[in-house]
Amino acid sequence: MVILTSVLTTGALTLTACGSRDNKSGDSGSGTTLTIGVDAPLSGENSTTGLGIQYGVQIAVDDANKNNWVPGVKFKVKALDDKAQPATGQSNATALVGDSTVVGAVGPLNSGVAQSMQQVFNSANMVEISPSNTNPELTQGKNWQTTKTRPYKSYFRTATTDALQGGFAADYAYNGLKKKKAFVVDDKQTYGAGLAKIFNSSFTKLGGKVAGTDHVNTGDKDFGSLVTKIKNSGADILYYGGQYDESALITKQLKDAGVKIPLFGGDGMFASTYIETAGKASEGDLATSVGVPADTLPAAKQFIQTYKSKGYKGDYAAYGAYAYDAATAIIKAVKAVKDANGGKLPGDIKTDLRSKVVDEVQKSNFQGITGKVSFDQYGDTQNKQLTVYQVENGKWKAVKTGTFNG
């Protein structure tokens, strides 16, 4: 999502397996260093939320080391910047798999990037947990609406899906805001197009009318023709499937043209940068996001304090806490494997530990800082809570929280 670049603390990117030159984990796990990879946009577009993911993982790793969650094992972070590009994400996945110290990965941010990475991780039997991917196809297959089939055993997510998010937004727009005529736009990307399609379908089923649809390209800056279409359509709400980079400019140009209707989007819009870029034009706009506000979760209080005290860049609000829980699931899985093996890490990290960690992540059942962390048979989180946020006085404010079942 925007402009920030990041460098981890010294030593975080250069990792070795202490006492493990032959890629073995060691007889007792004593002195072993394991790496948790992170893939997210850490610069350029989407970087505000990408950095939130990176530092969410970093805090979890620091907590694990400080509190000795896995005796005899230390964890480190290897964060790679995918720039929100699928090809880069695939290269990063290959690099993480090739690092013999990496036991699992958290990320990516974008569903389209995830599609390019899943096969790489699955072929290596290495767990991948995204705190933010919401496209249903990633866990339930291309025909998820009729026949759910899990494509990759190694892929999980702590974010709920667009199947719920799109419907949740449509319900709030129609029944909560009493909007009856929506114009629907998407950015042609996997995440945005999928979310817009589900909103469109759900809004229509509720009795609303779709006044028109259109598409934009990521990176576009001038939305004059789109604004004209929306204005002429008579829509009383604009729904946008995509990220905050474009949506912030769309709402600004829309309001400047005198079209005083709210823009409603998904979690890709839920970032402070949206408000900063759109300015006063963002007032009244809405976004859905996974889970409930981190600031309202007692278990996340220490996480938030740590994030702020460290001066970490980016925005933890959208996915930082979910990244923390994703990393925690991997760390707890390592402990479970070690405990089940008589207190020893099994043989070779690549051939033995990784696959066993996948199996243990599937069994996850613990209270994280975002709530209960567990996964269903598809690798989807069983935490189905969602929140609608609205911009009020220059800040995102939660206006509805609940569980949507379609």
Backbone torsions as a table, in degrees:
resi	resn	phi	psi	omega
1	MET	NA	-39.7	174.1
2	VAL	-153.4	-169.4	-170.3
3	ILE	-47.4	-5.8	-173.3
4	LEU	-94.1	140.0	171.9
5	THR	-114.9	163.3	-174.6
6	SER	-146.4	146.7	172.7
7	VAL	-127.9	128.7	177.4
8	LEU	-69.4	163.6	177.6
9	THR	-57.9	151.0	-175.0
10	THR	-51.0	129.1	177.1
11	GLY	97.2	-12.1	-174.8
12	ALA	-75.2	-23.0	-177.9
13	LEU	-97.9	-16.3	179.4
14	THR	-105.7	102.9	-169.2
15	LEU	-121.1	142.3	174.9
16	THR	-134.7	156.8	175.3
17	ALA	-91.2	104.3	-175.9
18	CYS	-59.6	129.4	179.2
19	GLY	64.9	28.5	-172.0
20	SER	-138.3	49.8	-175.1
21	ARG	-65.4	-25.9	-178.1
22	ASP	-99.3	22.5	179.6
23	ASN	66.8	13.2	177.2
24	LYS	-86.7	150.3	-178.0
25	SER	-83.7	-15.4	179.2
26	GLY	102.7	151.3	-174.6
27	ASP	-63.1	-39.9	-174.9
28	SER	-118.5	-2.1	-176.5
29	GLY	83.7	-0.8	-178.0
30	SER	-68.2	124.5	177.0
31	GLY	76.2	12.1	-179.2
32	THR	-83.3	135.9	174.3
33	THR	-111.8	123.7	176.6
34	LEU	-113.2	147.1	-176.7
35	THR	-109.3	137.6	169.7
36	ILE	-108.3	118.9	-179.5
37	GLY	-79.9	152.4	173.6
38	VAL	-130.8	131.4	172.9
39	ASP	-125.0	125.2	179.9
40	ALA	-167.4	163.7	173.0
41	PRO	-74.5	110.8	-176.9
42	LEU	-104.1	-1.4	175.3
43	SER	-147.7	159.6	177.0
44	GLY	68.7	-147.6	-177.1
45	GLU	-59.3	140.4	176.6
46	ASN	70.5	7.0	-172.8
47	SER	-70.4	-24.4	179.2
48	THR	-58.7	-48.2	179.8
49	THR	-79.2	-30.6	177.5
50	GLY	-62.0	-40.9	178.3
51	LEU	-67.8	-32.5	175.6
52	GLY	-61.0	-36.3	176.8
53	ILE	-67.7	-48.4	-179.2
54	GLN	-54.9	-48.9	-175.3
55	TYR	-78.7	-22.4	171.3
56	GLY	-62.6	-42.1	176.7
57	VAL	-67.2	-42.0	-179.0
58	GLN	-59.1	-42.2	-179.9
59	ILE	-66.1	-39.3	177.8
60	ALA	-62.6	-43.2	178.8
61	VAL	-64.0	-42.8	178.2
62	ASP	-62.6	-40.2	177.9
63	ASP	-64.7	-41.2	-179.9
64	ALA	-62.7	-42.4	-180.0
65	ASN	-70.4	-43.1	-178.1
66	LYS	-64.5	-39.5	-175.3
67	ASN	-99.6	6.3	174.5
68	ASN	55.4	50.2	-178.9
69	TRP	-60.4	-36.1	177.9
70	VAL	-124.2	95.9	-176.6
71	PRO	-53.0	132.5	178.6
72	GLY	84.8	-3.3	-178.6
73	VAL	-125.1	132.0	173.2
74	LYS	-111.2	148.0	-178.5
75	PHE	-117.0	147.0	175.0
76	LYS	-134.1	165.2	-177.4
77	VAL	-111.2	136.7	172.5
78	LYS	-122.9	103.2	-174.8
79	ALA	-101.2	126.3	-179.5
80	LEU	-118.8	139.4	-176.3
81	ASP	-91.9	116.2	179.1
82	ASP	-94.7	-5.0	178.2
83	LYS	54.8	22.4	-178.9
84	ALA	63.4	25.3	-179.1
85	GLN	-111.9	124.7	-179.0
86	PRO	-55.6	-41.9	-178.4
87	ALA	-64.2	-39.7	178.1
88	THR	-67.6	-39.4	177.2
89	GLY	-60.8	-41.1	178.8
90	GLN	-63.8	-41.5	177.2
91	SER	-63.7	-39.8	178.4
92	ASN	-64.8	-39.8	177.9
93	ALA	-61.3	-42.5	178.3
94	THR	-62.3	-41.0	179.2
95	ALA	-65.2	-40.9	-179.7
96	LEU	-67.5	-42.6	178.1
97	VAL	-62.3	-36.3	-178.2
98	GLY	-74.7	-15.1	178.1
99	ASP	-83.4	113.5	-173.4
100	SER	-69.1	-5.9	177.4
101	THR	-96.0	-12.0	-175.8
102	VAL	-79.4	125.2	-176.9
103	VAL	-104.7	-16.1	179.4
104	GLY	-176.0	170.7	-177.2
105	ALA	-136.8	147.2	174.2
106	VAL	-113.6	130.9	-177.7
107	GLY	124.1	-176.7	0.1
108	PRO	-85.6	-174.8	175.1
109	LEU	-77.1	-47.1	-170.7
110	ASN	-93.7	137.3	179.3
111	SER	-63.4	-37.5	179.1
112	GLY	-63.7	-35.9	176.4
113	VAL	-69.5	-39.1	-179.7
114	ALA	-58.9	-37.5	-179.1
115	GLN	-60.3	-29.7	-179.3
116	SER	-84.4	-11.0	-173.7
117	MET	-106.7	-27.0	-171.2
118	GLN	-55.4	-46.2	-177.4
119	GLN	-63.7	-37.1	-179.4
120	VAL	-62.1	-49.2	-180.0
121	PHE	-67.2	-40.3	-177.6
122	ASN	-65.1	-39.3	179.5
123	SER	-63.6	-27.0	-179.9
124	ALA	-95.3	4.6	-177.5
125	ASN	53.7	38.2	-178.5
126	MET	-112.3	132.6	-175.8
127	VAL	-69.4	141.7	175.1
128	GLU	-132.0	124.9	178.9
129	ILE	-125.5	117.4	177.6
130	SER	-95.5	135.4	176.3
131	PRO	-88.7	1.9	-169.0
132	SER	-143.8	-17.8	-179.4
133	ASN	-63.2	133.3	-175.9
134	THR	-125.6	-6.0	-179.5
135	ASN	-68.0	124.9	-176.2
136	PRO	-60.3	-29.1	-176.7
137	GLU	-60.6	-28.5	-174.7
138	LEU	-61.9	-31.4	-179.0
139	THR	-112.9	-24.5	-171.7
140	GLN	-117.2	4.6	175.6
141	GLY	84.3	166.2	-176.0
142	LYS	-61.9	-30.3	-178.7
143	ASN	-100.6	35.2	-173.1
144	TRP	-58.7	-26.8	-178.2
145	GLN	-71.9	-21.8	-179.6
146	THR	-118.1	-42.9	-178.6
147	THR	-137.6	108.4	-178.6
148	LYS	-82.6	125.5	177.3
149	THR	-138.7	124.4	-178.0
150	ARG	-74.9	119.3	-177.6
151	PRO	-75.4	-37.0	-172.6
152	TYR	-136.7	121.4	-178.5
153	LYS	-65.4	-27.7	-172.6
154	SER	-87.5	-5.2	-174.2
155	TYR	-100.6	131.6	178.1
156	PHE	-136.9	168.6	173.2
157	ARG	-151.4	146.8	176.2
158	THR	-98.4	2.9	175.8
159	ALA	-102.7	142.2	175.5
160	THR	-78.1	172.9	-167.4
161	THR	-98.1	168.0	177.4
162	ASP	-65.3	-23.3	177.7
163	ALA	-57.2	-33.9	176.9
164	LEU	-91.5	-41.1	-175.2
165	GLN	-64.6	-43.6	-179.7
166	GLY	-64.1	-41.5	178.7
167	GLY	-69.4	-37.3	178.1
168	PHE	-61.4	-42.5	178.9
169	ALA	-67.1	-43.6	179.9
170	ALA	-62.0	-41.7	179.5
171	ASP	-63.1	-42.6	-179.5
172	TYR	-69.5	-39.1	179.4
173	ALA	-62.8	-43.4	-174.9
174	TYR	-81.1	-49.8	-174.8
175	ASN	-90.8	-31.7	-179.1
176	GLY	-85.9	-50.7	-178.8
177	LEU	-89.2	-11.3	-178.9
178	LYS	62.3	33.4	176.3
179	LYS	-84.9	139.2	-174.7
180	LYS	-120.1	-10.5	-174.0
181	LYS	-139.0	105.1	-174.9
182	ALA	-109.3	142.1	168.6
183	PHE	-103.7	130.2	-173.0
184	VAL	-116.4	126.3	-177.7
185	VAL	-128.5	146.3	173.5
186	ASP	-139.8	168.7	-175.8
187	ASP	-100.1	14.4	177.0
188	LYS	71.0	0.7	-179.3
189	GLN	-88.8	163.7	-176.5
190	THR	-52.8	-50.0	-179.0
191	TYR	-65.5	-55.1	-173.8
192	GLY	-64.0	-46.2	-178.9
193	ALA	-64.9	-40.4	179.7
194	GLY	-64.8	-42.9	-179.4
195	LEU	-66.0	-43.7	179.9
196	ALA	-63.3	-38.1	179.7
197	LYS	-63.2	-42.7	-179.2
198	ILE	-69.5	-40.5	176.2
199	PHE	-60.2	-46.9	-179.5
200	ASN	-54.5	-50.8	-178.4
201	SER	-63.9	-44.9	-177.2
202	SER	-67.3	-41.9	-179.3
203	PHE	-63.5	-40.2	179.1
204	THR	-66.5	-42.2	179.9
205	LYS	-63.1	-31.0	179.7
206	LEU	-74.0	-16.0	-178.9
207	GLY	116.1	-1.5	178.8
208	GLY	-77.8	164.7	178.7
209	LYS	-114.3	135.7	174.7
210	VAL	-92.5	110.3	-173.8
211	ALA	-75.2	-18.3	179.5
212	GLY	172.3	162.6	177.6
213	THR	-135.0	154.3	176.6
214	ASP	-159.8	173.0	-178.2
215	HIS	-133.9	149.9	173.6
216	VAL	-127.4	169.9	176.9
217	ASN	-105.4	143.1	174.6
218	THR	-62.3	137.0	-178.1
219	GLY	96.4	-11.9	177.6
220	ASP	-63.4	148.3	179.3
221	LYS	-121.7	-29.7	-176.3
222	ASP	-105.3	115.6	-177.7
223	PHE	-117.2	30.4	-178.1
224	GLY	-56.5	-47.2	-177.8
225	SER	-67.3	-37.0	177.7
226	LEU	-64.5	-43.9	179.4
227	VAL	-58.4	-41.7	179.0
228	THR	-61.9	-43.2	178.8
229	LYS	-61.8	-43.4	-178.8
230	ILE	-65.6	-43.2	-179.5
231	LYS	-60.9	-44.2	-177.9
232	ASN	-73.1	-19.1	-176.9
233	SER	-75.8	-22.4	-177.1
234	GLY	76.7	15.8	-179.4
235	ALA	-63.9	145.7	176.5
236	ASP	-103.3	3.1	173.9
237	ILE	-158.5	145.5	174.9
238	LEU	-111.0	125.1	173.9
239	TYR	-104.9	131.1	-177.9
240	TYR	-122.6	124.6	174.2
241	GLY	-99.7	108.2	-178.5
242	GLY	163.7	-160.3	-175.8
243	GLN	-101.2	175.2	-175.8
244	TYR	-75.6	-19.1	-177.1
245	ASP	-57.7	-49.1	-179.4
246	GLU	-82.8	-40.7	-174.4
247	SER	-62.9	-33.6	179.0
248	ALA	-65.1	-36.4	178.7
249	LEU	-75.4	-36.6	179.5
250	ILE	-62.3	-48.0	-177.8
251	THR	-65.3	-35.3	179.1
252	LYS	-65.8	-46.5	-179.6
253	GLN	-69.0	-31.7	178.2
254	LEU	-65.9	-47.5	-179.3
255	LYS	-69.6	-35.9	178.1
256	ASP	-62.8	-27.5	179.8
257	ALA	-86.6	3.5	176.9
258	GLY	88.1	9.3	179.5
259	VAL	-92.3	96.9	-172.2
260	LYS	-92.8	60.4	176.2
261	ILE	-117.7	150.0	-178.9
262	PRO	-73.1	146.6	170.3
263	LEU	-98.6	130.0	-177.3
264	PHE	-120.3	130.1	179.8
265	GLY	-139.5	-171.1	-179.6
266	GLY	-99.2	-163.2	-175.2
267	ASP	-67.2	-18.2	176.3
268	GLY	-67.3	-14.8	178.4
269	MET	-97.2	-17.8	-172.4
270	PHE	-79.0	86.6	178.9
271	ALA	-157.0	151.5	179.8
272	SER	-62.1	-27.3	-179.0
273	THR	-63.1	-32.7	177.9
274	TYR	-57.9	-46.7	-178.6
275	ILE	-69.1	-41.5	-179.8
276	GLU	-61.8	-39.3	-178.2
277	THR	-76.6	-44.5	-176.9
278	ALA	-78.6	-23.3	-179.4
279	GLY	64.1	-140.7	-177.0
280	LYS	-62.0	-22.9	-179.7
281	ALA	-64.9	-19.6	-178.6
282	SER	-78.6	-14.0	-178.3
283	GLU	-56.0	126.0	179.0
284	GLY	91.2	-12.1	178.3
285	ASP	-71.0	159.9	-173.2
286	LEU	-133.6	157.7	175.6
287	ALA	-152.2	142.2	170.6
288	THR	-93.1	153.9	173.8
289	SER	-147.7	159.2	-178.1
290	VAL	-71.9	148.8	175.1
291	GLY	70.0	-157.2	179.5
292	VAL	-119.3	161.8	-176.9
293	PRO	-55.5	127.8	-178.7
294	ALA	-57.8	-33.8	-178.4
295	ASP	-65.5	-17.3	-179.0
296	THR	-96.3	-4.0	-177.1
297	LEU	-94.4	114.9	180.0
298	PRO	-55.8	-36.9	-177.8
299	ALA	-69.7	-18.2	-178.6
300	ALA	-95.0	0.0	-175.3
301	LYS	-59.0	-47.8	-179.0
302	GLN	-66.1	-38.4	177.9
303	PHE	-58.5	-47.4	-179.0
304	ILE	-64.4	-42.7	178.6
305	GLN	-60.5	-43.0	179.8
306	THR	-64.5	-45.4	-179.5
307	TYR	-56.6	-46.3	-178.3
308	LYS	-70.1	-41.1	-176.9
309	SER	-67.2	-29.9	178.1
310	LYS	-77.2	-14.0	-179.1
311	GLY	71.4	27.6	-178.5
312	TYR	-65.3	141.1	178.1
313	LYS	-79.2	174.5	179.3
314	GLY	83.5	-172.7	-174.1
315	ASP	-126.0	114.3	-179.2
316	TYR	-76.6	-17.9	-167.6
317	ALA	-60.5	-40.1	-175.0
318	ALA	-75.3	-55.3	-171.6
319	TYR	-133.1	-1.0	-176.5
320	GLY	-57.2	-46.8	-179.6
321	ALA	-68.3	-33.0	178.4
322	TYR	-72.7	-30.1	173.8
323	ALA	-69.9	-38.8	176.1
324	TYR	-58.2	-47.4	-179.3
325	ASP	-68.4	-32.7	177.1
326	ALA	-64.8	-45.8	178.2
327	ALA	-64.5	-38.8	178.7
328	THR	-62.2	-38.2	178.6
329	ALA	-61.6	-39.5	178.3
330	ILE	-67.2	-45.1	-179.0
331	ILE	-63.4	-43.8	177.6
332	LYS	-64.2	-33.4	177.8
333	ALA	-66.7	-39.7	176.5
334	VAL	-60.7	-43.6	179.0
335	LYS	-62.2	-42.5	-179.8
336	ALA	-62.7	-40.4	177.9
337	VAL	-63.7	-45.1	-179.1
338	LYS	-63.4	-44.9	-179.6
339	ASP	-63.4	-39.1	-178.8
340	ALA	-72.5	-13.1	-178.3
341	ASN	-109.0	33.0	177.2
342	GLY	69.3	28.0	178.9
343	GLY	82.8	12.0	-179.9
344	LYS	-120.2	145.8	171.5
345	LEU	-78.6	136.4	-176.2
346	PRO	-73.2	129.8	167.9
347	GLY	26.5	-124.9	-175.0
348	ASP	-84.1	134.9	-177.4
349	ILE	-61.6	-46.6	-175.8
350	LYS	-66.1	-45.1	-172.1
351	THR	-92.9	-22.4	-175.9
352	ASP	-114.6	-54.7	-172.6
353	LEU	-67.4	-45.3	-175.9
354	ARG	-56.5	-49.0	-176.8
355	SER	-65.7	-36.0	178.9
356	LYS	-70.0	-32.9	176.7
357	VAL	-65.6	-40.1	176.4
358	VAL	-55.7	-47.1	-179.0
359	ASP	-63.0	-39.4	-178.9
360	GLU	-73.2	-33.8	176.2
361	VAL	-62.4	-38.7	178.2
362	GLN	-58.9	-31.0	-179.2
363	LYS	-87.3	2.0	-175.5
364	SER	-49.2	136.5	177.9
365	ASN	-162.1	83.4	-177.7
366	PHE	-148.3	162.7	177.2
367	GLN	-86.9	111.6	176.7
368	GLY	-92.7	-173.1	179.5
369	ILE	-78.8	-12.9	177.0
370	THR	-101.7	-0.7	-175.4
371	GLY	125.4	-162.9	-179.1
372	LYS	-68.8	133.0	178.4
373	VAL	-108.2	111.6	176.4
374	SER	-157.4	160.0	-174.5
375	PHE	-128.0	145.9	178.0
376	ASP	-86.2	-169.9	-174.7
377	GLN	-68.5	-11.7	179.2
378	TYR	-99.5	-6.9	-176.4
379	GLY	92.4	5.8	178.5
380	ASP	-83.6	148.2	176.2
381	THR	-64.0	147.0	175.4
382	GLN	-95.3	5.6	172.8
383	ASN	-91.6	100.4	-171.9
384	LYS	-98.9	15.1	-176.8
385	GLN	-72.2	145.5	179.4
386	LEU	-137.1	159.0	179.6
387	THR	-137.3	139.5	169.7
388	VAL	-98.7	128.6	177.0
389	TYR	-113.0	148.6	175.8
390	GLN	-132.4	143.9	179.0
391	VAL	-77.8	119.3	177.3
392	GLU	-132.2	120.9	179.8
393	ASN	54.0	42.5	174.2
394	GLY	78.7	14.4	179.0
395	LYS	-140.6	151.6	174.4
396	TRP	-73.9	129.6	177.8
397	LYS	-126.1	129.5	178.3
398	ALA	-67.3	127.2	-179.7
399	VAL	-116.4	-16.4	174.8
400	LYS	-157.0	131.4	175.9
401	THR	-129.0	137.3	179.2
402	GLY	-178.4	-173.9	178.0
403	THR	-113.6	127.4	-178.1
404	PHE	-110.1	127.3	-177.4
405	ASN	-112.4	9.5	176.4
406	GLY	88.0	NA	NA
